[in-house]
Amino acid sequence: MSKNPVVHFEMGYLDRERMKKFYESAFGWNMQQLGAEMGNYVVAHTAETDDKGMVKTPGTINGGFYQKTDDPKSQAPSVVIAVQDVKSAMDAVKASGGKILGAMDENGGISMEPMMIPGVGLWMSIEDTEGNRVSLLQPNEM
């Protein structure tokens, strides 16, 4: 298994209900709508999952959709990379020429500290050297 595997994908939506209907009907994905406290994020279960929402088949991943904004970084799909220690990974990103984009704080602003996603783990958004937005996740079980 790779050292820091891709464990999730993310894409933006303009019309949440239209997006959910498309992926449910085109691919049979189970779309789970989260509340306003989670930014109306929609979790896409692309594979069979357990009671914790984790995929049962190794090599498969789930994903999620967020409301697009005017920020160009919200327009392109991105991936989420699982890391052992999110703060060490942030240091490695900076040392390798990348940037820390931040995470949403409790007031809806941007924080340079990782965000705790309840039941999931610590999350942070970064930018690689090519201008791609990527997320880091230190899962709870790691």
N, C-alpha and C positions, 0 to 999 in steps of 0.2 A: 504494500500500500504506500502511496506517496506520502511524503512528509507533511505537506499542507494541502489536502485535497479540496477541490471545488465541491461545495456541499449544498449550494442553493443558487438560483438565478433570480434576477429581479428585472422587471420591465415596468415602464410607466403606462398609465392609461389616461385618456381624456374623458371618456364616458365609462364609468365603472360598470354599470349594468350591461351595456353593450359588450364590453370586454368579457365579463363573466359569461354571458350568453354564448359568445363566440367560442371560447375555449371549452365550455361544457359541451356544446353541440358538435364542434369540429373534432375534438380530441377525447371527449369523455372525461375530462378532468373534473375533480370535485373541488369547487371553489368555496373557500371558507372566509366569509366577511368578518373582519375585526371591527371594533368600535372606534369612535372618534378619539379615544384616549391612545389608540395605536395608529392614528393618522388615517383611518379608514382603509388600512392595508388589507389586501385580499391574498390569502394563502392559497396557492395552487398545489393540490395533491395530484401529482402526475403519475404516481405509482402507489401500490398498496402500502398503507402505513399502519403502524401499531397505535396503541391507545395514547401514546405521547406525541403522535404526529410524525414519527420518524419512519423513513422508508424501510421496508422489510427485505428488499432485494438489493444486495451489494452492487454498487456501481450506478444506481439510479438516484436522482435527486428530485426534490420538490422545488417550488419557487414561490414567487410572490409578485404582486403588482401594487404600485403606489400611484398617487395622483401626480401627473406631470405638472411642472411649473415652467416659468419662463426661463429658468436656468438651463442652459444647453446641456449641462451634466445630467439633467433629469430626463433627457430625450432618448438616450441610447441605453440598450440593455446592459446589464452588468452581472458579474458573478460574485459569489461570496466564498471566501477561502477560509477554511477552518485552521486555526492556529492554536498552539499550546498556551501561549501567553500573548495577549493582545498588545500589551505595552511594549514588550520586547519586539514584536512584529512591527509596531509603529516606529520604533527606533531603527529597525532594519530598513524599513521603507524610506525613511529620511536619509539614512546613510547611503542608500543605493540610488538616490536622486529623485525619489518620489515625494509627494506632498500629503500631509494630513488634511483632509477636508473637514473633518469634524463629525459630530453626532448631535442629534436633537437633545436639548436639555429639557428639564421639567416645565419650563416656561415657553417652549416652542422655539427657543433661540438655538444658536450653534455653540456647542461646547467642544473643547479639545480633549475632553475626557471621554472614555468609552461609555456608551449608553447600555444600561442593563435592560435587556428584553426579557420580561418575566417568563420563566419556564424555558428559556432558550439559552441565554448567555450574554456575554459582553460583546458589543458591536461598535465598529468604527468605520467610517468611510475614508478612503484614500484616493489619490490619483497617481497612476503609474507614470513613467517617464514619457509615455506616448499620449498623455492626456485622457486616458481611459479612467472612468470612475470604477472602483473595485471596493468591495467591503471585506472587512476582516471580522471573523467571529471566533470568540473563545467560548465554545459550547460548554454548558454546565457540566456535562459528564467528563470533560477533559480537565 
